[in-house]
Structure formats: C-alpha cells, structure tokens
Amino acid sequence: MAFTELPLRKKVSTKLFILTTIWWLGALLAIFFTLSLLWQLEGAGGAINDAGSLRMRVYRLVILDQSDDKVPVLDAVEDFTNVLTGIVEGDPKRPLMLPQEDHIYWQAESVLRAWKDQILPNLIENDGTPFTYEEANAFISEIDALVKMVEKSNASTLKRLHFYQDLLIILVVAGSLTMLYILFHLIIRPLQRLNYALSLAEKGDFSYRETLNNREDEFGLLSIGYNKMATRLEALYRGMEETIEEQTQDLKQRNSELESLYTITSYLHNQHDIKIICEGFLASIMPIVHADAGAIRLHDYNDQKMKLIAEVNLSEDLQNSVRCQHFDHCYCGKFAQTESISEEMAIQDLLEKTPPCQEGAFKALNIFPIFYDQEKIGIVTLFSHDGKAFSEAKKNLLNSLSNQLGVAIGGVRLMERSRKMAVLEERNIFAQDLHDSIAQILNFLNWQVQMLEKALKNGHKEEARENLAFIKDGVKESYENVRQLLLNFRTPLRLESFSYHLEELIKRFKTQTEIEVNAMVDASNIHLSDKEKLEVVFIIQEALSNIRKHANATKVSLQIYTDEKNYIIRVTDNGQGFAEEILTEKSLEHVGILIMEERAQKIGGQLAVLSEPGEGTELRLIIPRKEAKAEHE
C-alpha cells in the first residue's frame, strides 16, 4: 500500500495536525481570556481613579459654594457631572468602565441620582442655602461605597487573571511535554528503530525484522516494506553463489556457442565445394552436441529424392538405403516436406516397423532443416546411441548453423550459375563477333564466287580476274578477322598494366591498317577494377575494329582523361561516317555497336556514337568515378 492510499485518520501527519490544533486553540483561548481580563482591569482602574477624584471635587464644591461668585461653582458642577456620567456610562476609548456586576451598577446609579436629585439642585438654584460638609460627607460615603465595590471586583478579576496566566503556563509546559512525547513516540522512536534495522542491513545482517508493522500509519508501511526488502535480500544473498555459478556456466556456454557459430560460419563461407562444406560442417557440429553419427541430404524435388552429400559414422547399408532416398519412404523425407523448424524423436516410435536407422543401433535422431532464400533445400540428421535429448540452447544453435549452411550452399550454387552464365555470355559474344565479321565476308565471297562463275561462263576474263582479286582480298580479310578474334579472347582476365594493353591495341591497329593514331592517354588517374579495365579494352578494341572495317579513315584519335565526376574515353576518326538513324534499326549489321553498349552497361557506363555522313565518327564512353559517386551519396 502506498502512503497516498492510507486513510486520512491513520496518518501521522493527521495526528500531529489535530494535536497541534488543539494545543493552539487552548493557548489562543487562554490568551484571549487573559487579554479580556486585562482590559476589564484597566477599565475598572480608570473608574476607580475617576470615582476617587469625585471626593476631591465634592470638597471643592463645598469651598466654592461658600463664595458669592457662582461662575466657578457652575464650572465645577459641569466638570463633576461629566466625570460622574463618564463613570456610569463608561468610555471604551480610555478605557473606562465599571465591572459588569448588578450591585455595582445599582450603586453607581444611586450616586448619580443623589447628585442629580439632591446636590445639584442646591448648587444651581442659589437660594442662599450653602452646600455643607455634612451633606458632602454623606454623598462622599456613597462614592466610597462605589469605589470599594469596584476595588473588590477588581481584586476578584485580578485573581482570575492570575488563574488564566497560570493556566497558560501550565498549558505551554504540558503541551510542550505532550508534543515531545508524541513526537518521540510517533516519529523519533520509529526512525531510530528503522535506522537500527538499516545499519544491520548495511553490515549484511538481514535476519532482523521490524515490528512496527502493527501500526496502521506511514511507519507501519515502512516497516512492512523493510521486512519485505530484508527477506528478499536475505534470499538473494543465500542464493547468490548458486546464481553466480549458474550465470557463469550459462555465460561459458553462450561464449562457446558463439565461438562455434563464428568458427563454423567462417569455415562455411571460405569453401567453394558443397561436399567439402557439408563434410566439414558435420565434423564441426557433432562434437558440440555429442552426436554419434550424422548425415546431410539435399533435396531434389524433380525426382522426389534426397541426395546424400555428406555423412559421418553411417554404415554403408544406411548410406545406400533406398528408403532413405525418397520423400515418402522414411521419416526424414516426410519431415523434409513439412514446415517444421526441427524435430526430435525416438527411433522406436517411428511409423516404420523397422526403420533403416534402427539397424545401426541408434535410439534417437534429431532433424534440422537447411533453408536458403526461405526454401527448404535439405536436412541435417544427427543420430545418438543413448537417446539423450538436445537442450533448447543446442537446438537453437543447430538451427542457426543449419541456416548458415544453407546460405553457404546457396552461395556456391549461385557462383556456379554465375560461372555458367559467364561462359554462355562469352559464347554469345563470340558468336556475335563471328557473325559480325566472318559471316559477312563469307557471304561476300559467296557472291563473288557466283560472279566469277558467271564471268568465266560468259568468257569475260577481265571481269573474272577482278572477281578473283576480290575473292583474294576477302580471304585475306577473313584471315585477319579470325586472327583478331583469337587475339581478343587471348586478352588476360587480370590486367597488370592498363597502359601496356592500350599500347598493344594501338600498335596492332597501326600494323594492320597503316592508319595514323594520335593517342592521348593518362592511365595513371584511371582507378578501375580489373574487370572494368578489361571491358574498356574490349570496347576500344571493337571501336578500332569497326574503323578498320568500315570507316575508310586516314586518322584516328584515342583520348582517355578524367573530370570531377567521370572517366571519359573518346575514339574519333576522319572516315566516311554514317547516318545515326541506322543505329536504331538494331540489325545484325550493327551487332558490334550492341555488344559495346552491353559492355558499357556492365560497368555502369554510357556509350554514345556520334556521326554524320562524310564527317567521321566519334565513340564516347563515360564511366562515373566511384569516389565522386560516394561523395555525392
């Protein structure tokens, strides 16, 4: 329970507030009564002083009444009347007041009536009768009686004042002692006990339990919380060694699994033969899971079979078992057709009456799928003689390793497909080159042979000799084309010197054509891969071959340079040129251009052919610089 959920009446703060309020109200009442009594005493003191002065004023009236001058008498009478009226009526501003007692009020009224009815008329009427001392003494005795009553009442009020003052002192002392006791009982003592419990906990002693939990306030909740904490910490301390040992073993196991995963994964991705990969995989995982035998089979969905690729400790009968090769003839094949991640089963529980693996004295098998690109391409089967089950951690590790095996197998298969595609592509290029060169010349020779036969038949010897010269030139050109093709395919796949091969191309071209070549090549700044350099060589070679065969040029220029973003290769001639529109026809006569475009696309370049009839031709190859592309990205 949280502090905020405690009932208001049970909170320590509520108790302290109520006690403080009671003490404060008691002190306030005592102070109020004390001040009220002091105010009454002060008013009664003023009444006593004024009443005492009345006696002096009476004797003064007696003396003034003896003289003939009545003006001072009238002034004295007025002053006496004002003082006496003030005593009876009171004056809060001074303060001046009579005690609130009936007999005092009656006595004051009696003095006032005696003054107004007896003394005052004699003094004002001036009938010749003087105001005597006997009358004055009788009137003064009434005034003295009033003063004594007020003094007696004042004494009683003073006693009550002393009582309230004593009560206030007692209240202060008793309240302070009570508050100290309550604070000690409610706050200080519980804090001391909790501090003692915490000091024990700090020393590692969690056996102490606080008994404040029988209190239904904040400290009771703190006590409950401390006891729970101490119980929990005591349990943790008692089981800490076991927990540390378990965590250490678990960490060792995880490190071992990660090391195995890293080692096996590194091995898988450094091999390029599926059989070697699978044999190494089995040899690596069997010691990890203490398997007695193992096999890897890959699926052939066309024949509905599983091909044994690698095995360890399997008998020849089990290796060659026909039932283990078909999907529907054994349990492994049925598992291969399911969506299961892994499977563990005792061999005697298999559906077959006598499965082949039981003949090898195996009691249990574990099957793990091999996935590549979300497709199950095979299975890993591990056999054991003791029938001991694999832990979940071992199963997860084997599933991860099997997936890595699938990636490695898929990668090898992909490399094999790539090699086959490369061979097919080179064959296609070779066929295109043959078609572009030899096939056209053979067609030309066939036509010239027909013309020769016709000339000989008609007896046109001059025409026959001309046709024969054409045939000789065609045979010579065919020989040159075949030689050129052989040189092309003898170009090394790894170019050690880009400049050297460019020089060889230019030298060969000059030898074949005797055409002047102006080469401006800065190969030192050309940072291309070997494959990209090879494609560039092939494109330049094809461009020079086209010039030799078609351009009728006398000058050729080769420029290789760089700008901020691209490598630029330009091959220009001053030959006869052609209309660029014919390139859009994509006919067999322009296979060379198509091949150059395909090579340019392979290395991410752009090929452009610019020509006008009679204006020569320019071939421009632009290859983006990788460092410029990386900075842009």
Secondary structure as a PSIPRED ss2 file (coil, helix, strand):
# PSIPRED VFORMAT (PSIPRED V4.0)

   1 M C   1.000  0.000  0.000
   2 A C   1.000  0.000  0.000
   3 F H   0.000  1.000  0.000
   4 T H   0.000  1.000  0.000
   5 E H   0.000  1.000  0.000
   6 L C   1.000  0.000  0.000
   7 P C   1.000  0.000  0.000
   8 L H   0.000  1.000  0.000
   9 R H   0.000  1.000  0.000
  10 K H   0.000  1.000  0.000
  11 K C   1.000  0.000  0.000
  12 V H   0.000  1.000  0.000
  13 S H   0.000  1.000  0.000
  14 T H   0.000  1.000  0.000
  15 K H   0.000  1.000  0.000
  16 L H   0.000  1.000  0.000
  17 F H   0.000  1.000  0.000
  18 I H   0.000  1.000  0.000
  19 L H   0.000  1.000  0.000
  20 T H   0.000  1.000  0.000
  21 T H   0.000  1.000  0.000
  22 I H   0.000  1.000  0.000
  23 W H   0.000  1.000  0.000
  24 W H   0.000  1.000  0.000
  25 L H   0.000  1.000  0.000
  26 G H   0.000  1.000  0.000
  27 A H   0.000  1.000  0.000
  28 L H   0.000  1.000  0.000
  29 L H   0.000  1.000  0.000
  30 A H   0.000  1.000  0.000
  31 I H   0.000  1.000  0.000
  32 F H   0.000  1.000  0.000
  33 F H   0.000  1.000  0.000
  34 T H   0.000  1.000  0.000
  35 L H   0.000  1.000  0.000
  36 S H   0.000  1.000  0.000
  37 L H   0.000  1.000  0.000
  38 L H   0.000  1.000  0.000
  39 W H   0.000  1.000  0.000
  40 Q H   0.000  1.000  0.000
  41 L H   0.000  1.000  0.000
  42 E H   0.000  1.000  0.000
  43 G H   0.000  1.000  0.000
  44 A H   0.000  1.000  0.000
  45 G H   0.000  1.000  0.000
  46 G H   0.000  1.000  0.000
  47 A H   0.000  1.000  0.000
  48 I H   0.000  1.000  0.000
  49 N H   0.000  1.000  0.000
  50 D H   0.000  1.000  0.000
  51 A H   0.000  1.000  0.000
  52 G H   0.000  1.000  0.000
  53 S H   0.000  1.000  0.000
  54 L H   0.000  1.000  0.000
  55 R H   0.000  1.000  0.000
  56 M H   0.000  1.000  0.000
  57 R H   0.000  1.000  0.000
  58 V H   0.000  1.000  0.000
  59 Y H   0.000  1.000  0.000
  60 R H   0.000  1.000  0.000
  61 L H   0.000  1.000  0.000
  62 V H   0.000  1.000  0.000
  63 I H   0.000  1.000  0.000
  64 L H   0.000  1.000  0.000
  65 D C   1.000  0.000  0.000
  66 Q C   1.000  0.000  0.000
  67 S C   1.000  0.000  0.000
  68 D C   1.000  0.000  0.000
  69 D C   1.000  0.000  0.000
  70 K C   1.000  0.000  0.000
  71 V H   0.000  1.000  0.000
  72 P H   0.000  1.000  0.000
  73 V H   0.000  1.000  0.000
  74 L H   0.000  1.000  0.000
  75 D H   0.000  1.000  0.000
  76 A H   0.000  1.000  0.000
  77 V H   0.000  1.000  0.000
  78 E H   0.000  1.000  0.000
  79 D H   0.000  1.000  0.000
  80 F H   0.000  1.000  0.000
  81 T H   0.000  1.000  0.000
  82 N H   0.000  1.000  0.000
  83 V H   0.000  1.000  0.000
  84 L H   0.000  1.000  0.000
  85 T H   0.000  1.000  0.000
  86 G H   0.000  1.000  0.000
  87 I H   0.000  1.000  0.000
  88 V H   0.000  1.000  0.000
  89 E H   0.000  1.000  0.000
  90 G C   1.000  0.000  0.000
  91 D E   0.000  0.000  1.000
  92 P C   1.000  0.000  0.000
  93 K C   1.000  0.000  0.000
  94 R C   1.000  0.000  0.000
  95 P C   1.000  0.000  0.000
  96 L E   0.000  0.000  1.000
  97 M C   1.000  0.000  0.000
  98 L C   1.000  0.000  0.000
  99 P C   1.000  0.000  0.000
 100 Q C   1.000  0.000  0.000
 101 E C   1.000  0.000  0.000
 102 D H   0.000  1.000  0.000
 103 H H   0.000  1.000  0.000
 104 I H   0.000  1.000  0.000
 105 Y H   0.000  1.000  0.000
 106 W H   0.000  1.000  0.000
 107 Q H   0.000  1.000  0.000
 108 A H   0.000  1.000  0.000
 109 E H   0.000  1.000  0.000
 110 S H   0.000  1.000  0.000
 111 V H   0.000  1.000  0.000
 112 L H   0.000  1.000  0.000
 113 R H   0.000  1.000  0.000
 114 A H   0.000  1.000  0.000
 115 W H   0.000  1.000  0.000
 116 K H   0.000  1.000  0.000
 117 D H   0.000  1.000  0.000
 118 Q H   0.000  1.000  0.000
 119 I H   0.000  1.000  0.000
 120 L H   0.000  1.000  0.000
 121 P H   0.000  1.000  0.000
 122 N H   0.000  1.000  0.000
 123 L H   0.000  1.000  0.000
 124 I H   0.000  1.000  0.000
 125 E H   0.000  1.000  0.000
 126 N C   1.000  0.000  0.000
 127 D C   1.000  0.000  0.000
 128 G C   1.000  0.000  0.000
 129 T C   1.000  0.000  0.000
 130 P C   1.000  0.000  0.000
 131 F C   1.000  0.000  0.000
 132 T C   1.000  0.000  0.000
 133 Y H   0.000  1.000  0.000
 134 E H   0.000  1.000  0.000
 135 E H   0.000  1.000  0.000
 136 A H   0.000  1.000  0.000
 137 N H   0.000  1.000  0.000
 138 A H   0.000  1.000  0.000
 139 F H   0.000  1.000  0.000
 140 I H   0.000  1.000  0.000
 141 S H   0.000  1.000  0.000
 142 E H   0.000  1.000  0.000
 143 I H   0.000  1.000  0.000
 144 D H   0.000  1.000  0.000
 145 A H   0.000  1.000  0.000
 146 L H   0.000  1.000  0.000
 147 V H   0.000  1.000  0.000
 148 K H   0.000  1.000  0.000
 149 M H   0.000  1.000  0.000
 150 V H   0.000  1.000  0.000
 151 E H   0.000  1.000  0.000
 152 K H   0.000  1.000  0.000
 153 S H   0.000  1.000  0.000
 154 N H   0.000  1.000  0.000
 155 A H   0.000  1.000  0.000
 156 S H   0.000  1.000  0.000
 157 T H   0.000  1.000  0.000
 158 L H   0.000  1.000  0.000
 159 K H   0.000  1.000  0.000
 160 R H   0.000  1.000  0.000
 161 L H   0.000  1.000  0.000
 162 H H   0.000  1.000  0.000
 163 F H   0.000  1.000  0.000
 164 Y H   0.000  1.000  0.000
 165 Q H   0.000  1.000  0.000
 166 D H   0.000  1.000  0.000
 167 L H   0.000  1.000  0.000
 168 L H   0.000  1.000  0.000
 169 I H   0.000  1.000  0.000
 170 I H   0.000  1.000  0.000
 171 L H   0.000  1.000  0.000
 172 V H   0.000  1.000  0.000
 173 V H   0.000  1.000  0.000
 174 A H   0.000  1.000  0.000
 175 G H   0.000  1.000  0.000
 176 S H   0.000  1.000  0.000
 177 L H   0.000  1.000  0.000
 178 T H   0.000  1.000  0.000
 179 M H   0.000  1.000  0.000
 180 L H   0.000  1.000  0.000
 181 Y H   0.000  1.000  0.000
 182 I H   0.000  1.000  0.000
 183 L H   0.000  1.000  0.000
 184 F H   0.000  1.000  0.000
 185 H H   0.000  1.000  0.000
 186 L H   0.000  1.000  0.000
 187 I H   0.000  1.000  0.000
 188 I H   0.000  1.000  0.000
 189 R H   0.000  1.000  0.000
 190 P H   0.000  1.000  0.000
 191 L H   0.000  1.000  0.000
 192 Q H   0.000  1.000  0.000
 193 R H   0.000  1.000  0.000
 194 L H   0.000  1.000  0.000
 195 N H   0.000  1.000  0.000
 196 Y H   0.000  1.000  0.000
 197 A H   0.000  1.000  0.000
 198 L H   0.000  1.000  0.000
 199 S H   0.000  1.000  0.000
 200 L H   0.000  1.000  0.000
 201 A H   0.000  1.000  0.000
 202 E H   0.000  1.000  0.000
 203 K C   1.000  0.000  0.000
 204 G C   1.000  0.000  0.000
 205 D C   1.000  0.000  0.000
 206 F C   1.000  0.000  0.000
 207 S C   1.000  0.000  0.000
 208 Y C   1.000  0.000  0.000
 209 R C   1.000  0.000  0.000
 210 E C   1.000  0.000  0.000
 211 T C   1.000  0.000  0.000
 212 L H   0.000  1.000  0.000
 213 N H   0.000  1.000  0.000
 214 N H   0.000  1.000  0.000
 215 R C   1.000  0.000  0.000
 216 E C   1.000  0.000  0.000
 217 D C   1.000  0.000  0.000
 218 E H   0.000  1.000  0.000
 219 F H   0.000  1.000  0.000
 220 G H   0.000  1.000  0.000
 221 L H   0.000  1.000  0.000
 222 L H   0.000  1.000  0.000
 223 S H   0.000  1.000  0.000
 224 I H   0.000  1.000  0.000
 225 G H   0.000  1.000  0.000
 226 Y H   0.000  1.000  0.000
 227 N H   0.000  1.000  0.000
 228 K H   0.000  1.000  0.000
 229 M H   0.000  1.000  0.000
 230 A H   0.000  1.000  0.000
 231 T H   0.000  1.000  0.000
 232 R H   0.000  1.000  0.000
 233 L H   0.000  1.000  0.000
 234 E H   0.000  1.000  0.000
 235 A H   0.000  1.000  0.000
 236 L H   0.000  1.000  0.000
 237 Y H   0.000  1.000  0.000
 238 R H   0.000  1.000  0.000
 239 G H   0.000  1.000  0.000
 240 M H   0.000  1.000  0.000
 241 E H   0.000  1.000  0.000
 242 E H   0.000  1.000  0.000
 243 T H   0.000  1.000  0.000
 244 I H   0.000  1.000  0.000
 245 E H   0.000  1.000  0.000
 246 E H   0.000  1.000  0.000
 247 Q H   0.000  1.000  0.000
 248 T H   0.000  1.000  0.000
 249 Q H   0.000  1.000  0.000
 250 D H   0.000  1.000  0.000
 251 L H   0.000  1.000  0.000
 252 K H   0.000  1.000  0.000
 253 Q H   0.000  1.000  0.000
 254 R H   0.000  1.000  0.000
 255 N H   0.000  1.000  0.000
 256 S H   0.000  1.000  0.000
 257 E H   0.000  1.000  0.000
 258 L H   0.000  1.000  0.000
 259 E H   0.000  1.000  0.000
 260 S H   0.000  1.000  0.000
 261 L H   0.000  1.000  0.000
 262 Y H   0.000  1.000  0.000
 263 T H   0.000  1.000  0.000
 264 I H   0.000  1.000  0.000
 265 T H   0.000  1.000  0.000
 266 S H   0.000  1.000  0.000
 267 Y H   0.000  1.000  0.000
 268 L H   0.000  1.000  0.000
 269 H C   1.000  0.000  0.000
 270 N C   1.000  0.000  0.000
 271 Q C   1.000  0.000  0.000
 272 H C   1.000  0.000  0.000
 273 D C   1.000  0.000  0.000
 274 I H   0.000  1.000  0.000
 275 K H   0.000  1.000  0.000
 276 I H   0.000  1.000  0.000
 277 I H   0.000  1.000  0.000
 278 C H   0.000  1.000  0.000
 279 E H   0.000  1.000  0.000
 280 G H   0.000  1.000  0.000
 281 F H   0.000  1.000  0.000
 282 L H   0.000  1.000  0.000
 283 A H   0.000  1.000  0.000
 284 S H   0.000  1.000  0.000
 285 I H   0.000  1.000  0.000
 286 M H   0.000  1.000  0.000
 287 P H   0.000  1.000  0.000
 288 I H   0.000  1.000  0.000
 289 V H   0.000  1.000  0.000
 290 H C   1.000  0.000  0.000
 291 A C   1.000  0.000  0.000
 292 D C   1.000  0.000  0.000
 293 A E   0.000  0.000  1.000
 294 G E   0.000  0.000  1.000
 295 A E   0.000  0.000  1.000
 296 I E   0.000  0.000  1.000
 297 R E   0.000  0.000  1.000
 298 L E   0.000  0.000  1.000
 299 H E   0.000  0.000  1.000
 300 D E   0.000  0.000  1.000
 301 Y C   1.000  0.000  0.000
 302 N C   1.000  0.000  0.000
 303 D C   1.000  0.000  0.000
 304 Q C   1.000  0.000  0.000
 305 K E   0.000  0.000  1.000
 306 M E   0.000  0.000  1.000
 307 K E   0.000  0.000  1.000
 308 L E   0.000  0.000  1.000
 309 I E   0.000  0.000  1.000
 310 A E   0.000  0.000  1.000
 311 E E   0.000  0.000  1.000
 312 V E   0.000  0.000  1.000
 313 N C   1.000  0.000  0.000
 314 L C   1.000  0.000  0.000
 315 S C   1.000  0.000  0.000
 316 E H   0.000  1.000  0.000
 317 D H   0.000  1.000  0.000
 318 L H   0.000  1.000  0.000
 319 Q H   0.000  1.000  0.000
 320 N C   1.000  0.000  0.000
 321 S C   1.000  0.000  0.000
 322 V C   1.000  0.000  0.000
 323 R C   1.000  0.000  0.000
 324 C C   1.000  0.000  0.000
 325 Q C   1.000  0.000  0.000
 326 H E   0.000  0.000  1.000
 327 F C   1.000  0.000  0.000
 328 D C   1.000  0.000  0.000
 329 H C   1.000  0.000  0.000
 330 C C   1.000  0.000  0.000
 331 Y H   0.000  1.000  0.000
 332 C H   0.000  1.000  0.000
 333 G H   0.000  1.000  0.000
 334 K H   0.000  1.000  0.000
 335 F H   0.000  1.000  0.000
 336 A H   0.000  1.000  0.000
 337 Q C   1.000  0.000  0.000
 338 T C   1.000  0.000  0.000
 339 E C   1.000  0.000  0.000
 340 S C   1.000  0.000  0.000
 341 I C   1.000  0.000  0.000
 342 S C   1.000  0.000  0.000
 343 E E   0.000  0.000  1.000
 344 E E   0.000  0.000  1.000
 345 M E   0.000  0.000  1.000
 346 A E   0.000  0.000  1.000
 347 I H   0.000  1.000  0.000
 348 Q H   0.000  1.000  0.000
 349 D H   0.000  1.000  0.000
 350 L C   1.000  0.000  0.000
 351 L C   1.000  0.000  0.000
 352 E C   1.000  0.000  0.000
 353 K C   1.000  0.000  0.000
 354 T C   1.000  0.000  0.000
 355 P C   1.000  0.000  0.000
 356 P H   0.000  1.000  0.000
 357 C H   0.000  1.000  0.000
 358 Q H   0.000  1.000  0.000
 359 E H   0.000  1.000  0.000
 360 G H   0.000  1.000  0.000
 361 A C   1.000  0.000  0.000
 362 F C   1.000  0.000  0.000
 363 K C   1.000  0.000  0.000
 364 A E   0.000  0.000  1.000
 365 L E   0.000  0.000  1.000
 366 N E   0.000  0.000  1.000
 367 I E   0.000  0.000  1.000
 368 F E   0.000  0.000  1.000
 369 P E   0.000  0.000  1.000
 370 I E   0.000  0.000  1.000
 371 F E   0.000  0.000  1.000
 372 Y E   0.000  0.000  1.000
 373 D C   1.000  0.000  0.000
 374 Q C   1.000  0.000  0.000
 375 E E   0.000  0.000  1.000
 376 K E   0.000  0.000  1.000
 377 I E   0.000  0.000  1.000
 378 G E   0.000  0.000  1.000
 379 I E   0.000  0.000  1.000
 380 V E   0.000  0.000  1.000
 381 T E   0.000  0.000  1.000
 382 L E   0.000  0.000  1.000
 383 F E   0.000  0.000  1.000
 384 S E   0.000  0.000  1.000
 385 H C   1.000  0.000  0.000
 386 D C   1.000  0.000  0.000
 387 G C   1.000  0.000  0.000
 388 K C   1.000  0.000  0.000
 389 A C   1.000  0.000  0.000
 390 F C   1.000  0.000  0.000
 391 S C   1.000  0.000  0.000
 392 E H   0.000  1.000  0.000
 393 A H   0.000  1.000  0.000
 394 K H   0.000  1.000  0.000
 395 K H   0.000  1.000  0.000
 396 N H   0.000  1.000  0.000
 397 L H   0.000  1.000  0.000
 398 L H   0.000  1.000  0.000
 399 N H   0.000  1.000  0.000
 400 S H   0.000  1.000  0.000
 401 L H   0.000  1.000  0.000
 402 S H   0.000  1.000  0.000
 403 N H   0.000  1.000  0.000
 404 Q H   0.000  1.000  0.000
 405 L H   0.000  1.000  0.000
 406 G H   0.000  1.000  0.000
 407 V H   0.000  1.000  0.000
 408 A H   0.000  1.000  0.000
 409 I H   0.000  1.000  0.000
 410 G H   0.000  1.000  0.000
 411 G H   0.000  1.000  0.000
 412 V H   0.000  1.000  0.000
 413 R H   0.000  1.000  0.000
 414 L H   0.000  1.000  0.000
 415 M H   0.000  1.000  0.000
 416 E H   0.000  1.000  0.000
 417 R H   0.000  1.000  0.000
 418 S H   0.000  1.000  0.000
 419 R H   0.000  1.000  0.000
 420 K H   0.000  1.000  0.000
 421 M H   0.000  1.000  0.000
 422 A H   0.000  1.000  0.000
 423 V H   0.000  1.000  0.000
 424 L H   0.000  1.000  0.000
 425 E H   0.000  1.000  0.000
 426 E H   0.000  1.000  0.000
 427 R H   0.000  1.000  0.000
 428 N H   0.000  1.000  0.000
 429 I H   0.000  1.000  0.000
 430 F H   0.000  1.000  0.000
 431 A H   0.000  1.000  0.000
 432 Q H   0.000  1.000  0.000
 433 D H   0.000  1.000  0.000
 434 L H   0.000  1.000  0.000
 435 H H   0.000  1.000  0.000
 436 D H   0.000  1.000  0.000
 437 S H   0.000  1.000  0.000
 438 I H   0.000  1.000  0.000
 439 A H   0.000  1.000  0.000
 440 Q H   0.000  1.000  0.000
 441 I H   0.000  1.000  0.000
 442 L H   0.000  1.000  0.000
 443 N H   0.000  1.000  0.000
 444 F H   0.000  1.000  0.000
 445 L H   0.000  1.000  0.000
 446 N H   0.000  1.000  0.000
 447 W H   0.000  1.000  0.000
 448 Q H   0.000  1.000  0.000
 449 V H   0.000  1.000  0.000
 450 Q H   0.000  1.000  0.000
 451 M H   0.000  1.000  0.000
 452 L H   0.000  1.000  0.000
 453 E H   0.000  1.000  0.000
 454 K H   0.000  1.000  0.000
 455 A H   0.000  1.000  0.000
 456 L H   0.000  1.000  0.000
 457 K H   0.000  1.000  0.000
 458 N H   0.000  1.000  0.000
 459 G C   1.000  0.000  0.000
 460 H C   1.000  0.000  0.000
 461 K H   0.000  1.000  0.000
 462 E H   0.000  1.000  0.000
 463 E H   0.000  1.000  0.000
 464 A H   0.000  1.000  0.000
 465 R H   0.000  1.000  0.000
 466 E H   0.000  1.000  0.000
 467 N H   0.000  1.000  0.000
 468 L H   0.000  1.000  0.000
 469 A H   0.000  1.000  0.000
 470 F H   0.000  1.000  0.000
 471 I H   0.000  1.000  0.000
 472 K H   0.000  1.000  0.000
 473 D H   0.000  1.000  0.000
 474 G H   0.000  1.000  0.000
 475 V H   0.000  1.000  0.000
 476 K H   0.000  1.000  0.000
 477 E H   0.000  1.000  0.000
 478 S H   0.000  1.000  0.000
 479 Y H   0.000  1.000  0.000
 480 E H   0.000  1.000  0.000
 481 N H   0.000  1.000  0.000
 482 V H   0.000  1.000  0.000
 483 R H   0.000  1.000  0.000
 484 Q H   0.000  1.000  0.000
 485 L H   0.000  1.000  0.000
 486 L H   0.000  1.000  0.000
 487 L H   0.000  1.000  0.000
 488 N H   0.000  1.000  0.000
 489 F H   0.000  1.000  0.000
 490 R C   1.000  0.000  0.000
 491 T C   1.000  0.000  0.000
 492 P C   1.000  0.000  0.000
 493 L C   1.000  0.000  0.000
 494 R C   1.000  0.000  0.000
 495 L C   1.000  0.000  0.000
 496 E C   1.000  0.000  0.000
 497 S C   1.000  0.000  0.000
 498 F H   0.000  1.000  0.000
 499 S H   0.000  1.000  0.000
 500 Y H   0.000  1.000  0.000
 501 H H   0.000  1.000  0.000
 502 L H   0.000  1.000  0.000
 503 E H   0.000  1.000  0.000
 504 E H   0.000  1.000  0.000
 505 L H   0.000  1.000  0.000
 506 I H   0.000  1.000  0.000
 507 K H   0.000  1.000  0.000
 508 R H   0.000  1.000  0.000
 509 F H   0.000  1.000  0.000
 510 K H   0.000  1.000  0.000
 511 T H   0.000  1.000  0.000
 512 Q H   0.000  1.000  0.000
 513 T H   0.000  1.000  0.000
 514 E C   1.000  0.000  0.000
 515 I C   1.000  0.000  0.000
 516 E E   0.000  0.000  1.000
 517 V E   0.000  0.000  1.000
 518 N E   0.000  0.000  1.000
 519 A E   0.000  0.000  1.000
 520 M E   0.000  0.000  1.000
 521 V E   0.000  0.000  1.000
 522 D C   1.000  0.000  0.000
 523 A H   0.000  1.000  0.000
 524 S H   0.000  1.000  0.000
 525 N H   0.000  1.000  0.000
 526 I C   1.000  0.000  0.000
 527 H C   1.000  0.000  0.000
 528 L C   1.000  0.000  0.000
 529 S C   1.000  0.000  0.000
 530 D H   0.000  1.000  0.000
 531 K H   0.000  1.000  0.000
 532 E H   0.000  1.000  0.000
 533 K H   0.000  1.000  0.000
 534 L H   0.000  1.000  0.000
 535 E H   0.000  1.000  0.000
 536 V H   0.000  1.000  0.000
 537 V H   0.000  1.000  0.000
 538 F H   0.000  1.000  0.000
 539 I H   0.000  1.000  0.000
 540 I H   0.000  1.000  0.000
 541 Q H   0.000  1.000  0.000
 542 E H   0.000  1.000  0.000
 543 A H   0.000  1.000  0.000
 544 L H   0.000  1.000  0.000
 545 S H   0.000  1.000  0.000
 546 N H   0.000  1.000  0.000
 547 I H   0.000  1.000  0.000
 548 R H   0.000  1.000  0.000
 549 K H   0.000  1.000  0.000
 550 H H   0.000  1.000  0.000
 551 A H   0.000  1.000  0.000
 552 N C   1.000  0.000  0.000
 553 A C   1.000  0.000  0.000
 554 T C   1.000  0.000  0.000
 555 K E   0.000  0.000  1.000
 556 V E   0.000  0.000  1.000
 557 S E   0.000  0.000  1.000
 558 L E   0.000  0.000  1.000
 559 Q E   0.000  0.000  1.000
 560 I E   0.000  0.000  1.000
 561 Y E   0.000  0.000  1.000
 562 T E   0.000  0.000  1.000
 563 D C   1.000  0.000  0.000
 564 E C   1.000  0.000  0.000
 565 K C   1.000  0.000  0.000
 566 N E   0.000  0.000  1.000
 567 Y E   0.000  0.000  1.000
 568 I E   0.000  0.000  1.000
 569 I E   0.000  0.000  1.000
 570 R E   0.000  0.000  1.000
 571 V E   0.000  0.000  1.000
 572 T E   0.000  0.000  1.000
 573 D E   0.000  0.000  1.000
 574 N C   1.000  0.000  0.000
 575 G C   1.000  0.000  0.000
 576 Q C   1.000  0.000  0.000
 577 G C   1.000  0.000  0.000
 578 F C   1.000  0.000  0.000
 579 A C   1.000  0.000  0.000
 580 E H   0.000  1.000  0.000
 581 E H   0.000  1.000  0.000
 582 I H   0.000  1.000  0.000
 583 L H   0.000  1.000  0.000
 584 T H   0.000  1.000  0.000
 585 E H   0.000  1.000  0.000
 586 K C   1.000  0.000  0.000
 587 S C   1.000  0.000  0.000
 588 L H   0.000  1.000  0.000
 589 E H   0.000  1.000  0.000
 590 H H   0.000  1.000  0.000
 591 V H   0.000  1.000  0.000
 592 G H   0.000  1.000  0.000
 593 I H   0.000  1.000  0.000
 594 L H   0.000  1.000  0.000
 595 I H   0.000  1.000  0.000
 596 M H   0.000  1.000  0.000
 597 E H   0.000  1.000  0.000
 598 E H   0.000  1.000  0.000
 599 R H   0.000  1.000  0.000
 600 A H   0.000  1.000  0.000
 601 Q H   0.000  1.000  0.000
 602 K H   0.000  1.000  0.000
 603 I C   1.000  0.000  0.000
 604 G C   1.000  0.000  0.000
 605 G C   1.000  0.000  0.000
 606 Q E   0.000  0.000  1.000
 607 L E   0.000  0.000  1.000
 608 A E   0.000  0.000  1.000
 609 V E   0.000  0.000  1.000
 610 L E   0.000  0.000  1.000
 611 S E   0.000  0.000  1.000
 612 E C   1.000  0.000  0.000
 613 P C   1.000  0.000  0.000
 614 G C   1.000  0.000  0.000
 615 E C   1.000  0.000  0.000
 616 G C   1.000  0.000  0.000
 617 T E   0.000  0.000  1.000
 618 E E   0.000  0.000  1.000
 619 L E   0.000  0.000  1.000
 620 R E   0.000  0.000  1.000
 621 L E   0.000  0.000  1.000
 622 I E   0.000  0.000  1.000
 623 I E   0.000  0.000  1.000
 624 P E   0.000  0.000  1.000
 625 R C   1.000  0.000  0.000
 626 K H   0.000  1.000  0.000
 627 E H   0.000  1.000  0.000
 628 A H   0.000  1.000  0.000
 629 K H   0.000  1.000  0.000
 630 A H   0.000  1.000  0.000
 631 E H   0.000  1.000  0.000
 632 H H   0.000  1.000  0.000
 633 E C   1.000  0.000  0.000
